[in-house]
Amino acid sequence: MPALNIKIFTTLFVAIFVTATGAGFVAPLLPIYAHELGAGGFQIGLIFGAFSLTRTLFVSYFGKLSDRKGRKPFITTGLFLYFLVSLFYAVSDSVASLILLRLGQGFASAMVLPVAQAYVGEMIPPNQEGRLMGLFNISLFGGLSAGPVMGGVLLDFFNFGTIFLSGAVVMALGTIMFWRDRQI
């Protein structure tokens, strides 16, 4: 019977929360930014659809690979890619670049959340799956709630560049925190 490792669970929880928060800084404001770059409705749809497309294509692939090669390399790489994508948002100046960045973000996402969920699933003792997976999912939805609010506040006082760089800083913190945990 597996015992829940609270330290690993907490590290995964915080890493997912931070990543979702950083992504949340950007995602809801992308239509405004894209519109400023001249995007129409179809192109804004492509920007958002690109994320789901690459995530859909790669999520089971990375899940399967992480079953064989271990969870940490995929989560660490995905978090790092999220960080890089956030940096590139700061210099994006075209609708095409936003579409490519969202493709990259979906690719990174396929390495992070499902693999982290699999990791947590392996640690959960029997008859606690629903409660503990529900608790773990607070990390995702809490970050997706906090990020847009924080991104909106930043936009009210600063500019898109500040939002993108702030998201990158938050992503870097999550990546470093996860990578440094030797128990994982």
N, C-alpha and C positions, 0 to 999 in steps of 0.2 A: 504494500500500500504506500503510494507516494506521500511525502509530507510536503506541505507548501513551504517553500523557501521564501520567507518574507522579504529578505534583502533583494533577491533576484526579481520577485514580483514587483517590489517598489521601484527598482531601477527600470524595469520594463514599463511600468505605469507612467513614471515621470518622463521617460524618453518618448513615449507615444503622446503624452499630454503636450510636451514641448513642441514636438513635430507638428501635431495638429494645430496648435496655437500659431506657430510660424506660418504654416500653410494657410491658416484662417486669416492672417493679416492680409494676404494677397487675394485669395480667390474671389471674395464677394466684390472686390473693387476692380477686378479685371475688366468687367464690361465698360466701366467708366473710362479706364485707361485705354482700352481698345477703341472705344468710340472716339477718344481724343486723337488716336492714331489714324482714324478714318474708317474703322471697321463698321460694316453694316450688320444686320441681324444674322445673316448666314455665317459670316466670319466669326462673330461672337459665339455662335453655336459650335463652330469648328474648334474654337479655343477650349470650350468646356468639354466637348465630346472627345477631344484628343486625349485628355487625362484618362477617361474611362476606357477608351480603346486600348491604349498600351497596358493599362492595368488588367483589363480582361484577357489580353493576349498572353501576359506573362505571369499572372498570379499563380496558376497551377504549376507552371514550370519551376518557378522559384520555390514554391512550397515543396515540390518533389525533390529538388536538389538539396534543400535545407534538411529534408528527412535523411538524406545520405551523407551530407558533408557538414552538418551542424548548423545551428541557428545564428550564432554570433556573427560569422562573416557576412551573411546576407543582410542582417539588420544593420550592422555597422556600415556596410557599403551603401545601403539604401538611405540611411540617415545622412551620410556624406554627400551623396548625389542630390538629396533634397537641399542641402546647404549650397552646393554649387549652382543648382537651378535658381535658388533665391538670389544669389549674387548676380547671375546673368539677367534676371529680371531688371536689375538696376540699370543695365546698359541696353536693354531691348528698346528698339525704336521703330519696330514695324509689326504689323499684324502677323506676318509669317514667322517672325521670331517668337511671338507669344504662342503661336500654335506649336512650334518646335519645343519650346520650354514646357508647355503642358504635356506634350508627349513624353518628355524626359521626366517630368514630375510623376506621371502615371507609372512609368517604368520603375522609378525609385519606390513609389508606394507599393508596388507589387512585391518588393523585397522586405518591406517593413511590417506593415500591420498583420497580414495573414501569418507571417513567420513568427511574429511576436505572439499572436494568439495561439499558434501551435505550441510554442514554448510554454506559455501559461497553461495550456490544456494538459501538457505532460506532467505538470507539477501539482495539479489539483487532485486532492483526495476524493475518493468515491463519495457520492451523495452531496457534494458541495459544488458541482460543476456549474449549475445555473447561477447560484449566488456569486461565486467568485468570478465567473466570466462576465456577469452583469456588472460587478464591481470594476473589473478591468476595463470594460467598455466605457465607463465614466471617463477614463483617460482620453479616449478619442472624442467623445461628444462634449466633454468639458473644454477641451482645447478648441474644438470647432465652434464652441459658443464664445469663449473668451477672445479668440483671435480676431474675428470680424469686428467686435466692439473696439478692441485695441487698435486695429488697423484703421477703423473709421475715425477714432480720436486723433490718431497720427495724421491722417489726411486733412482733418479740420485745422490742424496747427502747422503742418509742414507740407510735404509733397510726396509724390509717388516714389521718388528715389529713397526718401527716408523710410517709407513703408517697406520697400524691397530690402533695404539694408538691415532694417530692424528684424525682419523675418529671417534674414541670413544669420544674424547674430544669435537669435533664439535657436535656430537649427544647429548652429555650431555648438552651442552649449549642450543641447541634447545629444549630439554626436559624441562629443568629448566625454560627457558623463557616462554614456553607455559603453564606449570603447575602454574607458579606464577601469570599469568594474571587472575585476579579475575572477570573480565567482561565475560569471556568465560564460 
